[in-house]
Amino acid sequence: MLTHIGMAHQPDNIITGAITLRESTVPVRVDTHRDQLLAVKRGAPLWPAVDVRSEHLHHHIEHALTQTHLS
């Protein structure tokens, strides 16, 4: 039963899983960060601020890698 697989029973996660398998890509929702990403696209923030944000995100990814059960 899917309810025993953590969050996999939620419709969004099932749809994401189907898209990932079908298209060999993982869809990523960026709507909560849309304004910030569009500002970068427009060149609005100064590059030092973009670099700081990038370093922050890399730190979170590196930490997540130490915690993951994926191989």
N, C-alpha and C positions, 0 to 999 in steps of 0.2 A: 504494500500500500504506500502511495507517495507521501502521505502525511508523516511517515517515519523517516523521511529523507531531509529533514530540516525544512528549509524554505522552498524546496522544489515543488511543493503543492500549490504555490501561488501562481495564478495565470501568467503574470508577467515573466516569471522565471521559466515557466514551461515554454512560452513563446520564444524567449531569448535562447533557450536550449535548442529549440527546433531550428531557429535561424542559424545558430552557430554550427550545428551539424550539417544543415543543407548548404550553407554558403561558405563554410570554413572561415568565418569571421565572427568576432564577438561584438555585437552591437553595444555601444556605450551611450548611456543617456547623459547629456551635458546640460539639460535644461536648467538645473539649479546654478550652473556656472556660465550660462549663456552670455549675460552682459559682460562679464569679465573677459571671456574668450573673444567676444566681438571687439572689445576695446583693444585687445592685443592685436587683432587682425587689422584694425584701423591705425595702429601705431600710436595709440593714445598714451599708454603708460611708458615711462622711460625704461630702457633696457635693464638698468640695474634693478628695478622693481620686478621685472619679469624674471631675471636671474634669481632673485631671492625666492620668488614663488616656486620656481623650478627646483631649486635646492630643497625647499620644504617638501615638495611632492616626492622628490627622490628619496628623502629621508623616510617618508611614510612607506614607500615601496620597499625599501631595504628592510625596514622593520617587519613589514608584512611577510617578506620572504623568510625571515627567521621563524615566523609563527605558523606558516602554512603546512598543511598536511598533504599538499599536492606534490607530485614528484615530476 
